[in-house]
Amino acid sequence: MSWLLKFWRDAKGAASIEYGIIVVAIALVIVAGTTLIGSQLRDRYYGPAANSMTLG
């Protein structure tokens, strides 16, 4: 338990937490961007191509 208090009081721990928050924010932006672009590509290119194909 003392290591946790030591980590909590250490200024380096605060910096690493801030870097972790920045990394999470960047990851969320990347996921949101790829989801948006992926759905636009699907609607623009793959949707019409799939609808034009006939089975049988």
C-alpha positions, 0 to 999 in steps of 0.5 A: 500500500505504501507504494501506491501512496508513493506513486500518488505523491510523485509528480512523475506519476501525474505526468504519466497519467496525463500522457495516458489520457492524451493517448486515450484521446488520440485513440478515440479520435482515430477510432471515430475517424475510421468508423466515419470514413468506413461507413461513408465508403461502404455507403458510397462504393460497396452499397451500390456494388452489392445492390447491382449484383444478382444472385442465381 
